[in-house]
Amino acid sequence: MASQKFAGAVREAASVALVALLLAIPLVGFRLVDGLRGLTIDTRFDWVAWGVSAVFLGRLAIALSGTTRRLLPDLKSVGAALSNLPGGLSRFAGGAMLIGALLLPIVPFADRYVVEIAITVLIYVMLGWGLNIVVGLAGLLDLGYVAFYAVGAYSYALLSINFGWSFWLCLPVAGLLAAAFGVMLGFPVLRLRGDYLAIVTLGFGEMIRIILLNWKDFSGGPNGISSIPRPDFFGFPFARTAEEGQTTFHQLFGLEFSPMHRIVFLYYLILILAMLTNLFTLRMRRLPLGRAWEALREDEIACRALGINPTMIKLSAFALGAMFGGFAGAFFATRQGFISPESFSFIESAVILAIVVLGGMGSQIGVVIAAAFLILVPEFLRDFSQYRMVLFGMAMVLIMLWRPQGLVSHRSPSARLGGHA
Amino acid sequence: MSKAPLLSVKNVKTHYGPVEALRGVSLDVHEGEIVALIGANGAGKSTLLMTICGDPRASEGQIVYDGNDITQTPLHQMVRLGIAQSPEGRRIFPRMSVLENLQLGAFAGDPANFEADIARVFRLFPRLAERSSQRAGTMSGGEQQMLAIGRALMSRPRLLLLDEPSLGLAPLLVAQIFDTIREINRSEAVTVLLVEQNAYHALRLAHRGYVLVNGAIRLSGTGPELLANPDIQQAYLAGGKG
């Protein structure tokens, strides 16, 4: 009996060690070294041997003590407690986060680096909230969301460079164009569900990128578009010296010139845009259309029996989700000053989708936490240089083991009795 | 009855691919009636109900509602005509609250009627009022059935189509649900077409009944007539009154 158990444990440990070996040979075993005559390959099989032995012994110890699963349930109960926060508490958490976000540029440690990172996080929060309409609420798996981000970015870049339109004029246009593309994508995919929908949206995202890459006269091709106008403060530019007949921002307020002004302005701009996305979604959830999105995710046939036309509901979800992607894209273009198709590759769609899934499909606060995690963790791990992505991947795997439903899986009802319907 | 029927199914055939599920079914439902459609598993009862709603479409024949041909009308337009259904397997929205489910039932209706309609549903099913903020999927089968019927009533239908409201429910609950259906018919003046395997309860409730066998109507008559019919007793009522 005991020997049988031991044999099983050895088998298990051996199979795990084999996987480790297969992974370790290419990852650890070979190393490119910059030698005298160009690059040469150095082998480190001793490292591989040590690593694989450690995996084998570790796995054997776990299998023999039989504690494989004991750690996880503990984590799970913590997670359950976290996600079952009553509505009031989660609203409190949301309010606290908003106040924190509003105060961020003022706190002493907020240097340029911190605010820049915060802007990036907020762009992804906004994209996550936008995609949440499509994926989280309406339940339509969209793998090409970055296409709308690209449409928004190129709309702003081209309109402002070619026609001299201001950011505030371009912003709604970028949103509308992205929404139009959302409807364009929506029509052919209306009949598709699940995997098939995912494939077509994936293709759509790539199409937009490849068109931008190849249509040189229009989009600048792989060179992208540079010197995109930076935003000004309602007509007052953020510049050290004013051009003829202009007043700069710091002159307007009688301040010393500082490059931080523009960054802080960008920060509040994206904060406002993101909060608009959030408020819009929260409001939609209480309206018949938003409720129909959620119902469609649950049961399409029941929806039709209740007189809900799935075509219109799906199209509206695609269009509105795309619109916020377009807004975020316009912001991205004005912040970077330079865009190229490289910024809109599939990996961006994947990251945004990961934010929505990790946050717990449909949860607004979950998106914030997940976006912060996915953007900040790789940033903090920079010190670990080449192990950064390994650690990041490990963290993702652990989270999905711990919370397969996403970080915040609790769904608060959109209506209460006695309240307004 | 001299008036034209509210719903008239005329020689309808329905195919699933090459399989003929309905082989020319005709039935009438008059305003104010409860009509029961009984039959064994696989006889085509649910198919008939779904064909009336337009999904799947009838491949032959005609369906007339209130004087209009609705054979080609898509499912999502039925509610606006006054036809509501509680589909097979209830199909409530499990992750949404009871109240949200009822709000979705009122999706096609006039928002001004909402307060009155929800009060009416809560009067018919007081349990739903108690559970209004509960997630629908966590309720018992009987409560989910109440919700499915209540949700259908939110659109103020003239004709209510019910598919197996007794499915999977304890006998006491079945009796309770059927009492409520009778009340909906009497005091709310809603015409009901009911599909049931539970022939005894269905025929006692219904004014008239049809027996569907292998995709065709075998027998029809008033509820008491069919209950007294020896063939029916043997085929559908034998082995107790469950």
Contacts between the chains, C-beta under 8 A, distances in Angstrom:
chain1	res1	chain2	res2	distance
A	288	B	103	7.5
A	288	B	107	5.7
A	291	B	96	7.9
A	291	B	100	6.2
A	291	B	103	6.1
A	291	B	104	6.0
A	291	B	107	7.8
A	292	B	104	6.9
A	292	B	107	6.3
A	294	B	93	7.5
A	294	B	95	7.8
A	294	B	96	6.3
A	294	B	100	7.8
A	295	B	93	5.3
A	295	B	96	6.9
A	295	B	104	5.0
A	298	B	93	4.2
A	298	B	94	6.5
A	298	B	95	6.0
A	298	B	96	6.6
A	299	B	91	5.3
A	299	B	92	8.0
A	299	B	93	6.0
A	301	B	55	7.9
A	301	B	87	6.8
A	301	B	91	6.4
A	302	B	87	6.4
A	302	B	91	3.9
A	302	B	92	7.3
A	302	B	93	6.8
A	303	B	76	7.8
A	303	B	104	7.6
A	304	B	55	7.2
A	304	B	74	7.8
A	304	B	75	4.5
A	304	B	76	4.4
A	305	B	53	6.9
A	305	B	75	6.4
A	305	B	76	7.9
A	305	B	78	7.5
A	305	B	79	7.6
A	305	B	84	7.9
A	305	B	85	5.2
A	305	B	87	5.4
A	305	B	91	7.3
A	306	B	79	6.2
A	306	B	104	5.7
A	306	B	105	5.8
A	306	B	107	5.5
A	306	B	108	6.9
A	306	B	151	7.1
A	306	B	155	7.2
A	307	B	76	5.6
A	307	B	77	7.3
A	307	B	78	7.2
A	307	B	79	3.2
A	307	B	80	6.0
A	307	B	107	5.7
A	307	B	108	3.2
A	307	B	155	6.6
A	308	B	76	6.2
A	308	B	104	7.4
A	308	B	107	5.4
A	308	B	108	7.6
A	309	B	76	4.7
A	310	B	76	7.3
A	411	B	95	6.0
A	413	B	96	7.1
A	413	B	97	3.8
A	413	B	99	6.8
A	413	B	100	5.9
A	413	B	133	5.9
A	413	B	135	8.0
A	414	B	100	6.1
A	415	B	97	7.2
A	415	B	99	5.2
A	415	B	100	5.8
A	415	B	103	6.3
A	416	B	99	7.2
A	416	B	133	6.3
A	417	B	99	6.0
A	417	B	129	7.7
A	417	B	132	4.7
A	417	B	133	6.8
A	421	B	103	6.0
A	421	B	111	7.2
A	421	B	114	5.3
A	421	B	115	7.9
